[in-house]
């Protein structure tokens, strides 16, 4: 009876998330900007034999489809996987421009409610902004998770437009208050690795939200108590390559692992380069499997 109740619960929760996505997609759909619905739809890869699940979080301007390949990797290793859709994503840049990072955290909390109905133990993992969110959640509610995997967390962005985000965002607020909407710079151009998934333009406010969130993450990183894997591309053109090492050195517990990928693109979780990332994750998961089994 208990298992039947769990099945009903998680299916109902997923249905609710999909209905929310469809509603927001239809409200914010913009021709030539919005991607097909299948890109933004949250997904579950269930393993009936597993008691451990992965809560897998995509990046800024992306959608659950971004993490599908790595989700399938986790699933092939015997884990159940749920990839939530962050608020404002998978719809249009206009939708994202009205969101804040607290809403993204709420999206992940909803994802947690789904995966916890399927698995007894949960590892939180994320890519790019999703990695920052994974670290934030691991710091905020460590008792919920057994480990955290951070891939390319954006402690510091690269590029002229990113470096002046706070100033531009502040100016936009002033312009809005004084009725000078035409002088606002709401979006910056994005050059995504996966144009079939990512938005072509990014709201300035969204970048400011990521920065505000990462400042909090950096401040509280010494308190991180979970086994942690930090992965970073050395020559990442979007996130400063030193971000990973700074995050790693800030963590004070002894259950931390760091790996640097020698690659010159931001997207390291899809395609051939992802094999190196998966191998590192495999090793990390193997190193903590014994401790997870002891907790069972």
Secondary structure, DSSP 4 states (H G I P E B T S, - for coil): -HHHHHHHHHHHHHHHHHHHHHHHHHHH--TTTSPPHHHH--EEE--TT-SEEEEEE--TT--GGGGHHHHHHHHHTT-EEEEPPPTT-SS-HHHHHT--HHHHHHHHHHHHHHHHTT-SEEEEEEETHHHHHHHHHHHH-GGG-SEEEEES--SSB-SHHHHTHHHHHHHHHHHHHTT-GGG---EEE---S-TTTS-SEEEHHHHHHHHHHHHHHHHHGGG--SEEEEEEETT-SSB-TTHHHHHHHH--SS-EEEEEE--SSS--SSSTTHHHHHHHHHHHHHHHHHHHHHH-
